[in-house]
Every structure is written in structure tokens, then in C-alpha cells.
Amino acid sequence: MKLPEGPTSPAIVQLIQWIIDPLEFLDSCAKRYGDTFTVNLRNFEPFVFLSHPQAIREIFTTDPKRFDSGRGNKLGESLVGENSLSLLDGDRHSQQRRLIMPPFHGERMQAYSQLIGDITEQVASQWQVGKPICIRDQMQDITLQVIMQAVFGLQEGARYQRLKPLLAALLNMTDSPVSSSLLFLKFLQKDWGAWSPWGRFVRRRQQIYQLLQAEIDERRDQSHLEGDDVLSLMMSARDEQGQPMTDAELKDELMTLLFAGHETTATALAWAFYWIHKRPEVYEKLIQELDSLGTHPEPIAIAKLPYLTAVCQETLRIYPVAFIAFPRITKAPMQIMGRDYDANTTLFPAIYLTHHRQDIYAEPEQFQPERFLERQFSPYEYLPFGGSSRRCVGLALAQMEMKLVLATILSHYQLALRDTKPVKPKRRGFTVSPTGGVQMVIKGVRYVPSSAGFANPSSPSACRYG
């Protein structure tokens, strides 16, 4: 089998390009080689990237049993552990996914919506008019608290206070392309002690796992699990043989949920605030729609707002946080769009490239939420959460969280970008994030919900929201 064409530069050069600026690397490859191309990243097997909707449709509609995917995600094992859903394949993946899915659907969303609103108001209450903020840091504070309370039911206490900064510190260790190299270059993963980068990473991860184990042990000592948080629900779940998840499985899945469940949403929210304030006409339309609901809208009403939904969709289109879908490794020879692939070929649906196809999205580099009001895109044209059996389990929570956080803050606050320069994407671990985190300033308070007991914005002392 002859693989599709691709760059001929040395594999180490391609790997460096992939680490430093993955979107530029994908763009340059697509411009030169088209819908399908092969890249070589040093010690990894050749990767075939595909961006044509027909190719993605054929991959997503093929029986998932014809692919392995988990073994293509081994780079993430150092972060989330070998039992993470993202690293599993076959029956074990299907079984674990069935155990994890229920807490992220149905009536649980209603409980999470109140939690999201409360935490957003609490974080925003610390902001001061005229003072600058890094919106991505603020969004990470909100989403981390949401996921910790939703997953653990933890709000206060020594364990919560220790876990929260540890998680943030571990994530911030890969907040740039250079530091992200730790995840890609095995020779950097040497523990030379607490002073070394990998040594700090390993020790922080170990501390987090110890705290997770302590929480699990405490729950197991209870006569019965009463909480409706995700951990309690996962500990109560049983597979077809009546067996619960092991402690090792629980800890790795908790790590996966903690990272995938807040890091990506925080980044998406930062991009949303950037685009909304970069495009005044988008801001005005959105404010009009939010104001039409009155001062105390129900979360379900916010979630159904068409323009807010379109803004969130366009945010996830233009710079999808996960810019490629999980790999599909063929288990037997296969044909995709008329091209033959041997067994053990790694196929990557390129979400970012599909989202920037001019034959699907006119002026793809422009932020235009209206495109999602004018037509409905297929799940092979618009796929920010992946697809098939590897579709993100937390997509409903992420979509709702984006809408409620945006609605709460935009309704209460007037913000502005501190700089008119375009914000560019940069690698942050396995994702892409806005460079600089989107620096904003609080210009004023629009109104304060009476239920929150905040200061009257018309009074001289109300330069602080809270």
C-alpha cells in the first residue's frame, strides 16, 4: 500500500512543527497535498490526516469494532492513566463508556445548570470595574470549580483546597508549545528529582492521585452512597456481571473528567469572549437576545436561545479546542473514499481542516455565527466533539456550560478587549488556546440580580461587582 503524499522534510522537523504550531502545519499540508495527506512524527507511525466530509462520514459510520483508537492515544497516558476511557479499546471501552455516560445526560443537567450559575456569579463577584483580567484564567477557575463540584460534590474542605491548585498547576506545566514538548518527547520524561520539569509533573500527579484515592476510600467507608455527583454515581454503577469499577479505573476516569471536563471548556469560553468583543455587531445581537429573557431567565430558556447557540457553535468551529479527532487505527485492510489502507494504518479526522473548508464554510477565517442560523451542518462537516463511539461523553455539559457562563457574565457586565491586535492560537498541551489568555478589562456593571444580594450599580461604591 502506498500512503497518501505528505511533507518530505525529516520526521524530527515535522514533529517540531507539529508541537510549535499545529494549525499552521495542518494548513500548509492541506494547501499543498489536499484533503488527505501523511505526516511522519519521528518515533510515531505515519499518520494519515483526512478532512473531506465523505471520508469522515465513512470513518464515523464504519463499525467501531473495525478500529482501535485507545492505543493511538498513548501520549495521554502520563496525564490520565492507563485506565482512562480515551485509552481503552474494544469491549472494555464500550463497557466503561456505558458506566460513565449516565451522569452527563437527562435530569442531571438541570442540577448542573444551577451549579454553573452560582459558581459564575461567585467568581465574577471578585472583579472590579477598571481592573484588567485574563479571561481564560477566570474561565478556568469557573470550569474547574464546576467540574470538581459536579464530579466530586466537593465544595469546601481541606481536600478541595489542596486538589484545586494542584490540578491547575499540573495543567499550567504545559501551557506553551515549549513546555508541551514534555508530552511528546520521551527523552524529556526523566525524573531527575523535584527540581526537574518531569519530576515536578510526576510529583504533582502523584499528589492528585493520593487525594483522589482518599476521597474514594472515604466514600467506600460510608454505609451507602447518597451523593448525586459523578463520583458517587460511578461508584454505584455496575457492569453486566454486576461488578463495580476498580479504584484504579475510578481514579483514571476522574483524572480524565477533571482535565477534559474543564480545560477544554475554559479555552472555548476564552475564545468566545474574544470573538464576541472583537465583533461589535455580534455583541449587540447577543445582548439583545439575552435581554429579551428578562432579569431571571430559566437555564433551559438560555440554552434554547438561537443566536447564543450559534455563537457557541461558531466559536467551536473556527478554533476547535480539540483540533483533531481521536485516531482510528485500522484492524484490517480498509477502503476510505476509494483509497486502500492496510491494517494498522492510523487515520486522523482533521476537525480544524474540515471546519475551514471553503466549500462548506464561506469565508472560513471570519467569525460569522449567522452561518449556523442559515443552514444545518452534518456531523461530518461540523464535529467539534468528534464522532461515533469516540464522541465526547461530556458534550451536553460543555455546551450548556458555555451558554450559561456567557449569558451570566454578559448580562451582568460590560467588558472590553485590552488590545485590538488579533489573538492567535497556540498549543497548550494537546489543545490550542488563545495566546495571552485574552486580556480584558471590566468597563461597568449592566445590572445585578437582586437574588444575589450584590451592590446597587448606581451607587458610588458599586465600582466592584460583589
Phi, psi and omega in degrees: 000136175258123180288157177302158179297161178190182181300144183256003178295158180305148184302323181295326177293316178298321179296317179297317177299320181295321180287315188287313184213079186297326182289319176296321178298314179296316179301314183294322178294317182296321180295325184271322189247351175091209188292332186225130179207162183245135175239154179239121183243070175056252187281353182275159173295156175302138180251133176256119179261137181230136181232355180286132181305327179294319178296318180293321177299316181295324178291313185289334181263356174286146177308120182304337180293347179276356179236154158254148178227319183304318182290348174273357181251021186300336178301331182277355185298324181296338182265317189244355176089159186288343181266004180299142178307324183292342182255002183265157178226166171063215184298325182294321177296314181299317182295314181294323180296321179295327180286329185272331188299316189308319182295347184254021181218168172065221188294341179299330182299325180296317179294319180295326183298318178295320179299314181299314180298316182296315182292320179299315179295323180294315179294316182294335181294346179271351183283149179236138179299133180089349182263140180282154174220153169267110189294328180292321177298319180294320179292325178293325176298315180295308186291329177292318177295320179299311185290326179293320179284323179288320182281315186258338190073018181270127177240317181224183177104164185297321182293318177299315183293332177278321185290319185301307180292330178295316179296315180297318181294320180296318179293320183290349177290343179237041186270010177216163178302320182294311181291334177293342178303334178306326184279341187253332186253107185299327183292344176276346183273062179241127180272097178262018181113174186297340181278341183276151181305311181290328176297318177296318180300311182298318183290321177294318178298319179296320178297320179296315180297324178295321178292321177297317179296320179298321179292319179296315180300319181295320178293321182293332180286344178286148182296325175204153183275119183256338186294155176250019174283171185296319181300314179299319181292322179290323179290333179276341185291150178227145177277187184298336178267006179080014183265139176278171175289143177286165177299320180297318178295317180300313182296317180292323177291325177296318178298318179299314181293321181296319181278305182293335185275349179227326181299314182291319180293321178299318179294316179299320178295321178299316176298319181299314179298322179298308185292322180299320182270347174282332182245094184306324181292328176293315179302313183297316179298319182292317179297318178299318181293317180295318181294335181294343180273351183087189189273340182228064182289153174284146179305323181295327178290321177297315183298335183268356182297124186292318183287321175301317177299317180295323178297316179295319179296316181292326176300315181283345176279309192291319173226076179301131184301313172268100191277350170228151177278168177303146180294152170241116181258117184296134179266348178207166177306143186211153177243129177234119182052041176082357180258135180273138176233138177285169171299151179067028171267131181267117181252130179242110168296122185268091184305311183302315182293320177298319181291348181245019177284126181290338178283351176248315184241107177299139182046064188297339180279352181267142178276106185226087180301333183302335182299330180277349173270337185272333179204163178253128182266146181288162178290001176253354175256330181228112189214055184295341180251018182077204182194174179059217184287354180253013178294142184305127181291335184261020186297323180295318178294317181297316180296316180294319181298316177304312184294315184289322178294313178300314182297316182296313184286315182294328178291328187263334190237154166249119180241164176212150175289139179283339185223139180273354180295144177299140176267129183258152177282147174221156179292138172224097185065238180265006184238179172242139187228156178292130178301130180083355176076003183068097180274127182227167177228144179277118182269333181174178179250129181280305172198159181241127179297132183298331182293339183273346178070031181275170181293154176289119185295345181275350182275152181301331183280358186270034173283355178239131180272096181151000000 
